[in-house]
Amino acid sequence: MASENMYELTYIISGVAQQNQVDDIVNSVNKFVREHGTLEYVDEWGNQRLAYEIDKKRSGYYVNLYFKAEGKVVPQLERQLQLNDQILRYLTLRMDAKMIRHYERQQSTSAVEEAAEASEDA
Amino acid sequence: MARNDQDFEHVEYVDYKDTEFLEQFTNNQGKILPRRVGDVPARVQRQITRAIKRARHLSLLPYVSDNVR
């Protein structure tokens, strides 16, 4: 089994797309990743204003995900993103040790916050 | 101009998604501030530059922000 690496992928779905289209895209990407590796965490930031126009669009739906997969999976995944006209931009990063520690620290603090929120509601 | 109250040693990785932090290091035109202005250690400055360029690619930060003259 080739060595698996940890990747971080962020992509922007055009702001014009309806919610069902957006959900389809997000689910298809997640499904692709689960088939070829392990999907660690998906974070959807929702519709955001873009800093500058992309393809005449002013806003975009940001999705940020972390996953573990073999190296050869990434080009295939990016090919899927390129083919899809609704996806304006994407950025895939291979996570090095510092990024992974940063990610884990973030996860632990957010987990703590959620726990705190949960305890407050209870 | 860019004050830096927090010490940089604790910063291990500058995340390109952390735009509030990155914005401290760009001027009102969106340009990256030189290290001597922000008084930033070289290690951190390199990460900041890389993060800003990634954020610009994802349109989290503008390449050129038109400040009203």
N, CA and C atoms of all chains as a GROMACS GRO file, in nm:
protein
  573
    1MET      N    1   0.088  -0.116   0.000
    1MET     CA    2   0.000   0.000   0.000
    1MET      C    3   0.093   0.122   0.000
    2ALA      N    4   0.080   0.206  -0.102
    2ALA     CA    5   0.168   0.322  -0.109
    2ALA      C    6   0.146   0.408   0.016
    3SER      N    7   0.244   0.491   0.044
    3SER     CA    8   0.232   0.567   0.168
    3SER      C    9   0.119   0.668   0.153
    4GLU      N   10   0.042   0.681   0.259
    4GLU     CA   11  -0.071   0.776   0.254
    4GLU      C   12  -0.025   0.908   0.313
    5ASN      N   13  -0.068   1.017   0.252
    5ASN     CA   14  -0.036   1.149   0.307
    5ASN      C   15  -0.164   1.218   0.350
    6MET      N   16  -0.144   1.325   0.426
    6MET     CA   17  -0.259   1.404   0.472
    6MET      C   18  -0.267   1.527   0.380
    7TYR      N   19  -0.388   1.554   0.331
    7TYR     CA   20  -0.404   1.668   0.240
    7TYR      C   21  -0.512   1.761   0.294
    8GLU      N   22  -0.496   1.889   0.255
    8GLU     CA   23  -0.602   1.986   0.286
    8GLU      C   24  -0.647   2.043   0.153
    9LEU      N   25  -0.778   2.039   0.129
    9LEU     CA   26  -0.832   2.091   0.002
    9LEU      C   27  -0.937   2.197   0.032
   10THR      N   28  -0.924   2.310  -0.034
   10THR     CA   29  -1.026   2.414  -0.022
   10THR      C   30  -1.073   2.445  -0.164
   11TYR      N   31  -1.205   2.450  -0.185
   11TYR     CA   32  -1.252   2.487  -0.318
   11TYR      C   33  -1.374   2.578  -0.306
   12ILE      N   34  -1.397   2.652  -0.413
   12ILE     CA   35  -1.504   2.752  -0.413
   12ILE      C   36  -1.606   2.711  -0.519
   13ILE      N   37  -1.733   2.703  -0.479
   13ILE     CA   38  -1.840   2.673  -0.574
   13ILE      C   39  -1.907   2.807  -0.609
   14SER      N   40  -1.938   2.823  -0.735
   14SER     CA   41  -1.992   2.951  -0.779
   14SER      C   42  -2.114   2.992  -0.696
   15GLY      N   43  -2.121   3.120  -0.663
   15GLY     CA   44  -2.230   3.171  -0.578
   15GLY      C   45  -2.365   3.163  -0.646
   16VAL      N   46  -2.364   3.147  -0.779
   16VAL     CA   47  -2.491   3.148  -0.854
   16VAL      C   48  -2.560   3.013  -0.839
   17ALA      N   49  -2.482   2.910  -0.810
   17ALA     CA   50  -2.541   2.774  -0.808
   17ALA      C   51  -2.645   2.765  -0.697
   18GLN      N   52  -2.756   2.690  -0.727
   18GLN     CA   53  -2.858   2.671  -0.624
   18GLN      C   54  -2.805   2.577  -0.516
   19GLN      N   55  -2.879   2.574  -0.408
   19GLN     CA   56  -2.833   2.496  -0.292
   19GLN      C   57  -2.824   2.347  -0.327
   20ASN      N   58  -2.921   2.296  -0.407
   20ASN     CA   59  -2.916   2.152  -0.436
   20ASN      C   60  -2.793   2.119  -0.521
   21GLN      N   61  -2.761   2.209  -0.614
   21GLN     CA   62  -2.640   2.185  -0.696
   21GLN      C   63  -2.518   2.183  -0.606
   22VAL      N   64  -2.514   2.280  -0.513
   22VAL     CA   65  -2.400   2.290  -0.423
   22VAL      C   66  -2.386   2.162  -0.342
   23ASP      N   67  -2.501   2.115  -0.288
   23ASP     CA   68  -2.495   1.993  -0.206
   23ASP      C   69  -2.448   1.875  -0.289
   24ASP      N   70  -2.496   1.868  -0.416
   24ASP     CA   71  -2.453   1.756  -0.501
   24ASP      C   72  -2.302   1.756  -0.516
   25ILE      N   73  -2.248   1.875  -0.544
   25ILE     CA   74  -2.103   1.884  -0.566
   25ILE      C   75  -2.029   1.841  -0.440
   26VAL      N   76  -2.073   1.896  -0.326
   26VAL     CA   77  -2.002   1.867  -0.200
   26VAL      C   78  -2.009   1.717  -0.172
   27ASN      N   79  -2.129   1.657  -0.193
   27ASN     CA   80  -2.142   1.513  -0.165
   27ASN      C   81  -2.058   1.431  -0.262
   28SER      N   82  -2.053   1.476  -0.389
   28SER     CA   83  -1.977   1.395  -0.485
   28SER      C   84  -1.828   1.399  -0.452
   29VAL      N   85  -1.779   1.517  -0.410
   29VAL     CA   86  -1.637   1.526  -0.374
   29VAL      C   87  -1.611   1.439  -0.252
   30ASN      N   88  -1.699   1.450  -0.153
   30ASN     CA   89  -1.679   1.371  -0.030
   30ASN      C   90  -1.682   1.223  -0.062
   31LYS      N   91  -1.773   1.184  -0.151
   31LYS     CA   92  -1.784   1.041  -0.185
   31LYS      C   93  -1.655   0.995  -0.252
   32PHE      N   94  -1.605   1.079  -0.345
   32PHE     CA   95  -1.483   1.044  -0.418
   32PHE      C   96  -1.369   1.024  -0.318
   33VAL      N   97  -1.360   1.114  -0.223
   33VAL     CA   98  -1.249   1.107  -0.127
   33VAL      C   99  -1.264   0.983  -0.039
   34ARG      N  100  -1.388   0.955   0.003
   34ARG     CA  101  -1.407   0.838   0.091
   34ARG      C  102  -1.371   0.710   0.017
   35GLU      N  103  -1.401   0.705  -0.115
   35GLU     CA  104  -1.369   0.583  -0.190
   35GLU      C  105  -1.219   0.562  -0.198
   36HIS      N  106  -1.144   0.671  -0.211
   36HIS     CA  107  -1.000   0.654  -0.239
   36HIS      C  108  -0.914   0.684  -0.117
   37GLY      N  109  -0.976   0.717  -0.005
   37GLY     CA  110  -0.895   0.747   0.113
   37GLY      C  111  -0.987   0.770   0.230
   38THR      N  112  -0.934   0.828   0.337
   38THR     CA  113  -1.022   0.852   0.453
   38THR      C  114  -1.048   1.003   0.464
   39LEU      N  115  -1.174   1.035   0.474
   39LEU     CA  116  -1.214   1.176   0.484
   39LEU      C  117  -1.208   1.213   0.632
   40GLU      N  118  -1.122   1.306   0.670
   40GLU     CA  119  -1.105   1.338   0.811
   40GLU      C  120  -1.211   1.437   0.857
   41TYR      N  121  -1.224   1.547   0.783
   41TYR     CA  122  -1.309   1.654   0.836
   41TYR      C  123  -1.352   1.743   0.721
   42VAL      N  124  -1.481   1.781   0.718
   42VAL     CA  125  -1.529   1.872   0.614
   42VAL      C  126  -1.586   1.996   0.682
   43ASP      N  127  -1.547   2.112   0.633
   43ASP     CA  128  -1.594   2.236   0.696
   43ASP      C  129  -1.648   2.325   0.585
   44GLU      N  130  -1.777   2.356   0.590
   44GLU     CA  131  -1.834   2.440   0.485
   44GLU      C  132  -1.852   2.581   0.540
   45TRP      N  133  -1.792   2.680   0.478
   45TRP     CA  134  -1.802   2.816   0.528
   45TRP      C  135  -1.925   2.885   0.472
   46GLY      N  136  -1.990   2.822   0.375
   46GLY     CA  137  -2.110   2.883   0.319
   46GLY      C  138  -2.074   2.995   0.222
   47ASN      N  139  -2.175   3.071   0.184
   47ASN     CA  140  -2.152   3.175   0.084
   47ASN      C  141  -2.071   3.290   0.143
   48GLN      N  142  -1.964   3.325   0.074
   48GLN     CA  143  -1.880   3.436   0.119
   48GLN      C  144  -1.862   3.532   0.003
   49ARG      N  145  -1.837   3.658   0.039
   49ARG     CA  146  -1.805   3.754  -0.068
   49ARG      C  147  -1.661   3.729  -0.111
   50LEU      N  148  -1.637   3.734  -0.242
   50LEU     CA  149  -1.500   3.712  -0.291
   50LEU      C  150  -1.424   3.845  -0.284
   51ALA      N  151  -1.294   3.836  -0.267
   51ALA     CA  152  -1.213   3.958  -0.260
   51ALA      C  153  -1.206   4.023  -0.398
   52TYR      N  154  -1.216   3.940  -0.503
   52TYR     CA  155  -1.216   3.994  -0.640
   52TYR      C  156  -1.302   3.902  -0.726
   53GLU      N  157  -1.346   3.956  -0.840
   53GLU     CA  158  -1.438   3.880  -0.926
   53GLU      C  159  -1.367   3.759  -0.983
   54ILE      N  160  -1.432   3.644  -0.977
   54ILE     CA  161  -1.383   3.526  -1.048
   54ILE      C  162  -1.493   3.487  -1.146
   55ASP      N  163  -1.459   3.481  -1.274
   55ASP     CA  164  -1.556   3.438  -1.374
   55ASP      C  165  -1.686   3.520  -1.359
   56LYS      N  166  -1.669   3.649  -1.339
   56LYS     CA  167  -1.784   3.743  -1.326
   56LYS      C  168  -1.869   3.715  -1.203
   57LYS      N  169  -1.817   3.634  -1.111
   57LYS     CA  170  -1.899   3.605  -0.992
   57LYS      C  171  -1.845   3.685  -0.874
   58ARG      N  172  -1.936   3.734  -0.791
   58ARG     CA  173  -1.894   3.817  -0.677
   58ARG      C  174  -1.886   3.737  -0.549
   59SER      N  175  -1.962   3.626  -0.545
   59SER     CA  176  -1.962   3.549  -0.419
   59SER      C  177  -1.942   3.403  -0.452
   60GLY      N  178  -1.902   3.327  -0.352
   60GLY     CA  179  -1.876   3.185  -0.375
   60GLY      C  180  -1.901   3.107  -0.248
   61TYR      N  181  -1.926   2.975  -0.267
   61TYR     CA  182  -1.954   2.886  -0.154
   61TYR      C  183  -1.825   2.812  -0.123
   62TYR      N  184  -1.765   2.841  -0.007
   62TYR     CA  185  -1.634   2.784   0.026
   62TYR      C  186  -1.652   2.650   0.099
   63VAL      N  187  -1.573   2.552   0.057
   63VAL     CA  188  -1.572   2.423   0.126
   63VAL      C  189  -1.427   2.388   0.155
   64ASN      N  190  -1.400   2.345   0.277
   64ASN     CA  191  -1.264   2.317   0.319
   64ASN      C  192  -1.262   2.177   0.377
   65LEU      N  193  -1.176   2.088   0.325
   65LEU     CA  194  -1.177   1.953   0.382
   65LEU      C  195  -1.036   1.899   0.400
   66TYR      N  196  -1.024   1.809   0.495
   66TYR     CA  197  -0.896   1.745   0.527
   66TYR      C  198  -0.914   1.596   0.504
   67PHE      N  199  -0.816   1.533   0.438
   67PHE     CA  200  -0.832   1.389   0.414
   67PHE      C  201  -0.695   1.324   0.401
   68LYS      N  202  -0.697   1.193   0.418
   68LYS     CA  203  -0.573   1.115   0.400
   68LYS      C  204  -0.592   1.032   0.274
   69ALA      N  205  -0.491   1.029   0.189
   69ALA     CA  206  -0.504   0.948   0.067
   69ALA      C  207  -0.366   0.922   0.010
   70GLU      N  208  -0.362   0.831  -0.086
   70GLU     CA  209  -0.235   0.806  -0.156
   70GLU      C  210  -0.210   0.920  -0.254
   71GLY      N  211  -0.084   0.934  -0.290
   71GLY     CA  212  -0.044   1.045  -0.374
   71GLY      C  213  -0.117   1.049  -0.507
   72LYS      N  214  -0.137   0.928  -0.566
   72LYS     CA  215  -0.191   0.928  -0.704
   72LYS      C  216  -0.338   0.970  -0.704
   73VAL      N  217  -0.402   0.975  -0.589
   73VAL     CA  218  -0.545   1.009  -0.587
   73VAL      C  219  -0.565   1.157  -0.619
   74VAL      N  220  -0.470   1.239  -0.574
   74VAL     CA  221  -0.490   1.385  -0.581
   74VAL      C  222  -0.511   1.434  -0.724
   75PRO      N  223  -0.427   1.395  -0.822
   75PRO     CA  224  -0.453   1.444  -0.957
   75PRO      C  225  -0.589   1.402  -1.009
   76GLN      N  226  -0.631   1.279  -0.972
   76GLN     CA  227  -0.763   1.234  -1.019
   76GLN      C  228  -0.872   1.325  -0.961
   77LEU      N  229  -0.856   1.356  -0.830
   77LEU     CA  230  -0.956   1.440  -0.764
   77LEU      C  231  -0.958   1.578  -0.829
   78GLU      N  232  -0.839   1.631  -0.854
   78GLU     CA  233  -0.832   1.766  -0.911
   78GLU      C  234  -0.891   1.767  -1.052
   79ARG      N  235  -0.875   1.654  -1.121
   79ARG     CA  236  -0.933   1.644  -1.256
   79ARG      C  237  -1.085   1.662  -1.245
   80GLN      N  238  -1.143   1.596  -1.144
   80GLN     CA  239  -1.289   1.608  -1.126
   80GLN      C  240  -1.326   1.755  -1.100
   81LEU      N  241  -1.244   1.821  -1.019
   81LEU     CA  242  -1.276   1.961  -0.985
   81LEU      C  243  -1.265   2.049  -1.109
   82GLN      N  244  -1.166   2.018  -1.192
   82GLN     CA  245  -1.148   2.102  -1.312
   82GLN      C  246  -1.265   2.085  -1.407
   83LEU      N  247  -1.312   1.960  -1.418
   83LEU     CA  248  -1.417   1.932  -1.516
   83LEU      C  249  -1.543   2.007  -1.482
   84ASN      N  250  -1.564   2.031  -1.353
   84ASN     CA  251  -1.691   2.088  -1.309
   84ASN      C  252  -1.688   2.239  -1.324
   85ASP      N  253  -1.775   2.294  -1.410
   85ASP     CA  254  -1.773   2.438  -1.434
   85ASP      C  255  -1.814   2.518  -1.311
   86GLN      N  256  -1.893   2.454  -1.223
   86GLN     CA  257  -1.943   2.530  -1.109
   86GLN      C  258  -1.831   2.563  -1.010
   87ILE      N  259  -1.723   2.484  -1.018
   87ILE     CA  260  -1.615   2.506  -0.919
   87ILE      C  261  -1.519   2.610  -0.976
   88LEU      N  262  -1.511   2.725  -0.907
   88LEU     CA  263  -1.432   2.836  -0.960
   88LEU      C  264  -1.284   2.819  -0.932
   89ARG      N  265  -1.249   2.779  -0.809
   89ARG     CA  266  -1.110   2.768  -0.769
   89ARG      C  267  -1.094   2.651  -0.675
   90TYR      N  268  -0.974   2.593  -0.673
   90TYR     CA  269  -0.947   2.492  -0.571
   90TYR      C  270  -0.799   2.499  -0.537
   91LEU      N  271  -0.768   2.457  -0.415
   91LEU     CA  272  -0.627   2.459  -0.372
   91LEU      C  273  -0.606   2.335  -0.286
   92THR      N  274  -0.518   2.246  -0.335
   92THR     CA  275  -0.489   2.124  -0.258
   92THR      C  276  -0.350   2.136  -0.201
   93LEU      N  277  -0.336   2.108  -0.072
   93LEU     CA  278  -0.205   2.119  -0.008
   93LEU      C  279  -0.172   1.988   0.060
   94ARG      N  280  -0.046   1.946   0.046
   94ARG     CA  281  -0.003   1.830   0.122
   94ARG      C  282   0.040   1.880   0.258
   95MET      N  283  -0.011   1.820   0.362
   95MET     CA  284   0.015   1.876   0.496
   95MET      C  285   0.145   1.820   0.552
   96ASP      N  286   0.235   1.909   0.592
   96ASP     CA  287   0.358   1.863   0.657
   96ASP      C  288   0.336   1.858   0.808
   97ALA      N  289   0.437   1.820   0.881
   97ALA     CA  290   0.420   1.794   1.025
   97ALA      C  291   0.363   1.917   1.095
   98LYS      N  292   0.414   2.037   1.061
   98LYS     CA  293   0.367   2.158   1.131
   98LYS      C  294   0.218   2.178   1.105
   99MET      N  295   0.178   2.158   0.978
   99MET     CA  296   0.038   2.184   0.946
   99MET      C  297  -0.051   2.083   1.019
  100ILE      N  298  -0.002   1.959   1.028
  100ILE     CA  299  -0.084   1.855   1.093
  100ILE      C  300  -0.100   1.888   1.241
  101ARG      N  301   0.013   1.932   1.304
  101ARG     CA  302   0.003   1.968   1.448
  101ARG      C  303  -0.095   2.083   1.464
  102HIS      N  304  -0.083   2.180   1.371
  102HIS     CA  305  -0.173   2.297   1.379
  102HIS      C  306  -0.317   2.251   1.366
  103TYR      N  307  -0.340   2.158   1.273
  103TYR     CA  308  -0.476   2.107   1.248
  103TYR      C  309  -0.527   2.035   1.372
  104GLU      N  310  -0.443   1.953   1.432
  104GLU     CA  311  -0.487   1.876   1.549
  104GLU      C  312  -0.518   1.971   1.664
  105ARG      N  313  -0.431   2.073   1.679
  105ARG     CA  314  -0.456   2.168   1.789
  105ARG      C  315  -0.591   2.235   1.767
  106GLN      N  316  -0.617   2.270   1.640
  106GLN     CA  317  -0.744   2.337   1.608
  106GLN      C  318  -0.860   2.244   1.641
  107GLN      N  319  -0.844   2.116   1.599
  107GLN     CA  320  -0.953   2.022   1.622
  107GLN      C  321  -0.980   2.012   1.772
  108SER      N  322  -0.872   2.000   1.849
  108SER     CA  323  -0.891   1.980   1.995
  108SER      C  324  -0.959   2.104   2.053
  109THR      N  325  -0.915   2.225   2.013
  109THR     CA  326  -0.978   2.345   2.073
  109THR      C  327  -1.124   2.352   2.030
  110SER      N  328  -1.152   2.321   1.902
  110SER     CA  329  -1.294   2.332   1.860
  110SER      C  330  -1.375   2.228   1.933
  111ALA      N  331  -1.314   2.110   1.956
  111ALA     CA  332  -1.388   2.005   2.029
  111ALA      C  333  -1.419   2.057   2.169
  112VAL      N  334  -1.319   2.120   2.229
  112VAL     CA  335  -1.339   2.172   2.365
  112VAL      C  336  -1.452   2.275   2.362
  113GLU      N  337  -1.451   2.363   2.260
  113GLU     CA  338  -1.556   2.466   2.254
  113GLU      C  339  -1.692   2.398   2.244
  114GLU      N  340  -1.698   2.296   2.152
  114GLU     CA  341  -1.829   2.231   2.134
  114GLU      C  342  -1.873   2.172   2.268
  115ALA      N  343  -1.776   2.108   2.336
  115ALA     CA  344  -1.811   2.046   2.464
  115ALA      C  345  -1.862   2.156   2.558
  116ALA      N  346  -1.792   2.268   2.558
  116ALA     CA  347  -1.833   2.378   2.649
  116ALA      C  348  -1.974   2.421   2.612
  117GLU      N  349  -1.999   2.440   2.480
  117GLU     CA  350  -2.134   2.483   2.438
  117GLU      C  351  -2.235   2.380   2.485
  118ALA      N  352  -2.199   2.253   2.462
  118ALA     CA  353  -2.296   2.147   2.496
  118ALA      C  354  -2.326   2.155   2.646
  119SER      N  355  -2.219   2.170   2.725
  119SER     CA  356  -2.244   2.171   2.870
  119SER      C  357  -2.328   2.293   2.906
  120GLU      N  358  -2.306   2.407   2.838
  120GLU     CA  359  -2.387   2.525   2.872
  120GLU      C  360  -2.534   2.496   2.845
  121ASP      N  361  -2.562   2.434   2.725
  121ASP     CA  362  -2.705   2.411   2.693
  121ASP      C  363  -2.765   2.316   2.794
  122ALA      N  364  -2.684   2.216   2.835
  122ALA     CA  365  -2.741   2.108   2.921
  122ALA      C  366  -2.789   2.165   3.052
  123MET      N  367   0.355   5.070   1.143
  123MET     CA  368   0.211   5.074   1.124
  123MET      C  369   0.155   4.942   1.178
  124ALA      N  370   0.210   4.830   1.134
  124ALA     CA  371   0.152   4.703   1.179
  124ALA      C  372   0.211   4.674   1.316
  125ARG      N  373   0.132   4.695   1.417
  125ARG     CA  374   0.184   4.667   1.552
  125ARG      C  375   0.178   4.516   1.575
  126ASN      N  376   0.268   4.466   1.654
  126ASN     CA  377   0.257   4.321   1.678
  126ASN      C  378   0.271   4.298   1.828
  127ASP      N  379   0.158   4.295   1.892
  127ASP     CA  380   0.164   4.279   2.037
  127ASP      C  381   0.198   4.134   2.070
  128GLN      N  382   0.152   4.040   1.988
  128GLN     CA  383   0.175   3.901   2.030
  128GLN      C  384   0.315   3.858   1.988
  129ASP      N  385   0.378   3.773   2.069
  129ASP     CA  386   0.512   3.726   2.032
  129ASP      C  387   0.497   3.620   1.924
  130PHE      N  388   0.596   3.613   1.838
  130PHE     CA  389   0.582   3.526   1.720
  130PHE      C  390   0.635   3.387   1.745
  131GLU      N  391   0.700   3.368   1.857
  131GLU     CA  392   0.761   3.237   1.878
  131GLU      C  393   0.652   3.130   1.885
  132HIS      N  394   0.536   3.168   1.945
  132HIS     CA  395   0.433   3.063   1.963
  132HIS      C  396   0.371   3.026   1.828
  133VAL      N  397   0.391   3.112   1.727
  133VAL     CA  398   0.327   3.084   1.598
  133VAL      C  399   0.410   2.980   1.523
  134GLU      N  400   0.355   2.857   1.511
  134GLU     CA  401   0.433   2.754   1.444
  134GLU      C  402   0.398   2.750   1.296
  135TYR      N  403   0.269   2.766   1.264
  135TYR     CA  404   0.227   2.757   1.124
  135TYR      C  405   0.127   2.870   1.098
  136VAL      N  406   0.154   2.947   0.992
  136VAL     CA  407   0.063   3.056   0.958
  136VAL      C  408  -0.039   3.000   0.859
  137ASP      N  409  -0.164   2.997   0.900
  137ASP     CA  410  -0.267   2.936   0.818
  137ASP      C  411  -0.322   3.039   0.719
  138TYR      N  412  -0.334   2.997   0.592
  138TYR     CA  413  -0.378   3.094   0.491
  138TYR      C  414  -0.525   3.129   0.511
  139LYS      N  415  -0.596   3.050   0.592
  139LYS     CA  416  -0.739   3.079   0.611
  139LYS      C  417  -0.761   3.186   0.718
  140ASP      N  418  -0.656   3.216   0.794
  140ASP     CA  419  -0.668   3.307   0.907
  140ASP      C  420  -0.652   3.451   0.856
  141THR      N  421  -0.754   3.502   0.788
  141THR     CA  422  -0.737   3.630   0.716
  141THR      C  423  -0.719   3.748   0.812
  142GLU      N  424  -0.785   3.741   0.931
  142GLU     CA  425  -0.768   3.856   1.021
  142GLU      C  426  -0.620   3.873   1.054
  143PHE      N  427  -0.556   3.760   1.081
  143PHE     CA  428  -0.414   3.767   1.117
  143PHE      C  429  -0.332   3.819   0.999
  144LEU      N  430  -0.363   3.768   0.881
  144LEU     CA  431  -0.283   3.805   0.764
  144LEU      C  432  -0.302   3.952   0.726
  145GLU      N  433  -0.421   4.002   0.751
  145GLU     CA  434  -0.449   4.139   0.707
  145GLU      C  435  -0.361   4.240   0.780
  146GLN      N  436  -0.313   4.198   0.899
  146GLN     CA  437  -0.225   4.290   0.971
  146GLN      C  438  -0.100   4.320   0.889
  147PHE      N  439  -0.067   4.228   0.797
  147PHE     CA  440   0.062   4.240   0.728
  147PHE      C  441   0.044   4.286   0.584
  148THR      N  442  -0.074   4.343   0.554
  148THR     CA  443  -0.088   4.401   0.420
  148THR      C  444  -0.129   4.548   0.437
  149ASN      N  445  -0.084   4.630   0.342
  149ASN     CA  446  -0.125   4.772   0.356
  149ASN      C  447  -0.262   4.790   0.293
  150ASN      N  448  -0.310   4.915   0.290
  150ASN     CA  449  -0.449   4.931   0.246
  150ASN      C  450  -0.464   4.903   0.097
  151GLN      N  451  -0.351   4.893   0.024
  151GLN     CA  452  -0.364   4.855  -0.117
  151GLN      C  453  -0.361   4.704  -0.134
  152GLY      N  454  -0.341   4.632  -0.022
  152GLY     CA  455  -0.339   4.487  -0.035
  152GLY      C  456  -0.199   4.431  -0.053
  153LYS      N  457  -0.098   4.520  -0.051
  153LYS     CA  458   0.040   4.473  -0.072
  153LYS      C  459   0.092   4.415   0.058
  154ILE      N  460   0.188   4.320   0.045
  154ILE     CA  461   0.248   4.260   0.165
  154ILE      C  462   0.349   4.358   0.223
  155LEU      N  463   0.341   4.378   0.354
  155LEU     CA  464   0.432   4.474   0.418
  155LEU      C  465   0.571   4.412   0.431
  156PRO      N  466   0.676   4.491   0.414
  156PRO     CA  467   0.811   4.438   0.434
  156PRO      C  468   0.832   4.402   0.581
  157ARG      N  469   0.928   4.317   0.602
  157ARG     CA  470   0.952   4.261   0.736
  157ARG      C  471   0.987   4.371   0.835
  158ARG      N  472   1.062   4.472   0.787
  158ARG     CA  473   1.112   4.574   0.881
  158ARG      C  474   0.994   4.656   0.935
  159VAL      N  475   0.885   4.665   0.858
  159VAL     CA  476   0.772   4.746   0.907
  159VAL      C  477   0.699   4.669   1.017
  160GLY      N  478   0.672   4.543   0.989
  160GLY     CA  479   0.594   4.470   1.088
  160GLY      C  480   0.682   4.415   1.199
  161ASP      N  481   0.815   4.434   1.186
  161ASP     CA  482   0.908   4.384   1.287
  161ASP      C  483   0.883   4.236   1.313
  162VAL      N  484   0.890   4.158   1.202
  162VAL     CA  485   0.853   4.016   1.209
  162VAL      C  486   0.978   3.931   1.191
  163PRO      N  487   0.992   3.823   1.268
  163PRO     CA  488   1.107   3.734   1.247
  163PRO      C  489   1.103   3.674   1.108
  164ALA      N  490   1.219   3.646   1.049
  164ALA     CA  491   1.227   3.600   0.910
  164ALA      C  492   1.145   3.472   0.890
  165ARG      N  493   1.153   3.380   0.984
  165ARG     CA  494   1.082   3.252   0.971
  165ARG      C  495   0.932   3.278   0.952
  166VAL      N  496   0.880   3.366   1.035
  166VAL     CA  497   0.736   3.390   1.031
  166VAL      C  498   0.700   3.468   0.905
  167GLN      N  499   0.787   3.563   0.868
  167GLN     CA  500   0.758   3.644   0.748
  167GLN      C  501   0.745   3.556   0.625
  168ARG      N  502   0.832   3.453   0.615
  168ARG     CA  503   0.824   3.365   0.497
  168ARG      C  504   0.690   3.293   0.495
  169GLN      N  505   0.647   3.247   0.612
  169GLN     CA  506   0.519   3.174   0.617
  169GLN      C  507   0.403   3.269   0.586
  170ILE      N  508   0.415   3.392   0.637
  170ILE     CA  509   0.308   3.490   0.614
  170ILE      C  510   0.295   3.517   0.464
  171THR      N  511   0.410   3.536   0.399
  171THR     CA  512   0.407   3.565   0.255
  171THR      C  513   0.342   3.449   0.180
  172ARG      N  514   0.382   3.327   0.215
  172ARG     CA  515   0.325   3.210   0.147
  172ARG      C  516   0.174   3.203   0.172
  173ALA      N  517   0.135   3.229   0.297
  173ALA     CA  518  -0.008   3.220   0.331
  173ALA      C  519  -0.088   3.327   0.258
  174ILE      N  520  -0.033   3.448   0.249
  174ILE     CA  521  -0.105   3.557   0.182
  174ILE      C  522  -0.124   3.522   0.035
  175LYS      N  523  -0.019   3.465  -0.027
  175LYS     CA  524  -0.033   3.433  -0.169
  175LYS      C  525  -0.137   3.324  -0.190
  176ARG      N  526  -0.141   3.229  -0.097
  176ARG     CA  527  -0.244   3.124  -0.109
  176ARG      C  528  -0.382   3.184  -0.089
  177ALA      N  529  -0.393   3.274   0.009
  177ALA     CA  530  -0.524   3.335   0.037
  177ALA      C  531  -0.570   3.417  -0.084
  178ARG      N  532  -0.475   3.481  -0.149
  178ARG     CA  533  -0.513   3.559  -0.268
  178ARG      C  534  -0.564   3.467  -0.378
  179HIS      N  535  -0.498   3.351  -0.391
  179HIS     CA  536  -0.543   3.258  -0.495
  179HIS      C  537  -0.688   3.219  -0.471
  180LEU      N  538  -0.723   3.201  -0.343
  180LEU     CA  539  -0.860   3.159  -0.312
  180LEU      C  540  -0.950   3.278  -0.288
  181SER      N  541  -0.904   3.396  -0.329
  181SER     CA  542  -0.986   3.517  -0.321
  181SER      C  543  -1.029   3.547  -0.178
  182LEU      N  544  -0.949   3.502  -0.080
  182LEU     CA  545  -0.978   3.542   0.058
  182LEU      C  546  -0.918   3.680   0.083
  183LEU      N  547  -0.809   3.708   0.009
  183LEU     CA  548  -0.746   3.840   0.020
  183LEU      C  549  -0.735   3.897  -0.121
  184PRO      N  550  -0.749   4.028  -0.136
  184PRO     CA  551  -0.740   4.086  -0.271
  184PRO      C  552  -0.596   4.095  -0.318
  185TYR      N  553  -0.576   4.085  -0.452
  185TYR     CA  554  -0.442   4.111  -0.505
  185TYR      C  555  -0.418   4.262  -0.496
  186VAL      N  556  -0.519   4.338  -0.542
  186VAL     CA  557  -0.508   4.483  -0.536
  186VAL      C  558  -0.640   4.535  -0.481
  187SER      N  559  -0.635   4.598  -0.365
  187SER     CA  560  -0.762   4.652  -0.314
  187SER      C  561  -0.762   4.802  -0.344
  188ASP      N  562  -0.864   4.847  -0.414
  188ASP     CA  563  -0.868   4.987  -0.458
  188ASP      C  564  -0.906   5.074  -0.339
  189ASN      N  565  -0.807   5.144  -0.283
  189ASN     CA  566  -0.842   5.234  -0.171
  189ASN      C  567  -0.889   5.365  -0.231
  190VAL      N  568  -0.995   5.416  -0.174
  190VAL     CA  569  -1.056   5.539  -0.227
  190VAL      C  570  -0.960   5.656  -0.203
  191ARG      N  571  -0.914   5.716  -0.312
  191ARG     CA  572  -0.817   5.828  -0.292
  191ARG      C  573  -0.897   5.956  -0.272
   0.00000   0.00000   0.00000
